[in-house]
Amino acid sequence: MITPMMLHKGVCGFLEKEVVPGIKLKGLDPDGNEILKNPKVIRSGWVLPASVDDEWIGGSFPYIMPRIGEVENTGTREAVLTLDIIFGVYGPASYDDDGKLIDDGSGHTDLWNLIETVRQALFSQHTIERRYRILEEFFQAKPIPEDIEPYWEGYCRTKWHIAYPLPGLGNIH
């Protein structure tokens, strides 16, 4: 049977193989220097808030983090899983000595480019691992409104067809 966590694992693997190698975005090395690096797929579904560990959070950007939202039975011997994919990029702004903006840091642009790259990858495949099929009619994306410069975050919401539980198999322990 296909479970929500198996789908999550499949999407994470797909992103690591098909999306991440082709993208380089601004990030920080362990010494705090700006570098270009591939986004990291965060499989755990969470990151520490910057207020807890500022050094760690800075080093985790850019990232892509799939997170299971909900599963609902559709009543047609099929179920639909909602999967949110959260994105984080690093894009600091630069100012001159008078406080005038010189460079907006490209964080907003990098965020939307990353979201669009993932959208195109998912919808060009339609199916992951020959068993997880994305619901083609549904895709939502937007920035997370509480961005704290230099970190930019957003998400997309996708829906997937998954196997419906089979009746009469007894208790599963």
N, C-alpha and C positions, 0 to 999 in steps of 0.2 A: 504494500500500500504506500502511496505517496503521502508523506506527512509535510506539514508546514516547514519543519526544520530541514528536511531534505531539499525542499525548494530553496530555502535560504542558502544552504550550502552550495547548491547548484548555481545560483545567481552570483554568489561571491566568487566561485571558481571561474565563471564566465567573465566577470569583470576583470579578474586578475589576468586571465589569458588573452582576452580579446580587446580590452579597453586600455588598461593601465600601461602596457608597454609602449603604446603610441602617443603618450601624453607626457610632457614635461612642464611643470609649473613652478612658480616661486615657492621656496620653502626656506627653512633654517637648518644649518648644520648644528652639531652639538655645541659649538662655540658661539652660536648666535649669528653667524655670517649668512647672508642671503645666497642661496644656491638654486639651481634648477633641479627638480627631482620628480620622479613618478609619484602619482597619488598612491596612498596606501589604502587597501580595502580593509576596513575594520570589521572583523567578523563578530565581535562581541555585542555589537548593537549599542555601545555607549562610549563616550569619551569623558575624561575628567573635566569639570569646569575649570576655566582659567584661574579662578580665585583659589582653587585647591592646590594646583601645581602649575604655575605659569610657564616654567621651563618645559615641562613635559608637553603641555598643550601646544606650544609654539612649534615644537619639533614634530608634532603629528600632522601638521598641515603640509601639503594638501591631502585630503582624505575623501573616501567614498564609503558610506556606511549603510548597508541594507538593514532594514528593521521590519519585522513582521508587525502589521497593524491589527488585522482581524481576519477571521475565517467565517464565511457564512454559507449555509446550504442554500442552493437556489431552488430546490424542489424538483429538479429535473435530473436526478441521479448524478448531479455534479455539484461541486462546491467552488467558491471563489475566494481566493486569498488576496488581501490587500497588502502590498509590500511597499513601504516607503523607502526611498533611497536618499540619504542625507549626504550633503556635500559640504566640504570646507576647503577654502583656499586662503592663501596668504597674499595680501596685496597692499603694502604700506604706501601711504601718500608721502610726498616730499614737499617741503615748504622752503621758501627763501628766508633770509634774515628778517624781512618785514612781515612774515607770516602769509605771504602770497603763495597759493598753490602752484607748484611747478609740475608735478606729476601726480595723477590721481591713483597711481599704484596698480591699475588694471584689475583690481580685485573683482569688481562687478562684472567686467567683461570675461575674466577667467572663469568665474562661477557659472555664467550662462553658457560659455563654450563647453565646460565640463558636463553640465546637464544635457546639453544638446548632443554631445558625443555619445553619452550613455543612451539617450533616447534613440538615436539612429542605430546604434549597435543592437539594442534590444529588438527594435521593430524590423531590422533587416534580417534577423534570425527567426523571430516569431516563436521559436521553440528552443529550449535549452535542454541539453542532454537527452534529446528525443522524447521527453516526457512532460516538460513544463511548458505550457503554452500561454503566452501573454494575451490578455483580452485586448484586441486591437482597437476597440472603440473608446478606450479609456486611457488618458494620460493627463496628469495635472502637474504643474511645476510652478514654484514661486520662491522668492528669497525669504529667509527667516528675518522678520522685521527688526530684531534686536541685534543687528550686526555691531560688533565692537571693532573698529578699525585698529589693527590692520587685518583682522580676520573677517572673512565673508562667508556666510553660510546660506544654504538653500536646500530645497528638497524636491523630489518628484514622487508622485503617488502612482503606482501601477496596480493592475489587478491581473490575477493569474487563475487559470482553470486548474483545479487539482482533483484528485480522485475522491469520490464520495464514499463514506464508510459502507462496507458491505454488511447487510443484516445477517443475523443468525450464526455468527462466528464464535459466540460465547464471550466470556470475560477475558480481557487481555490484561495480564499483570506484568 
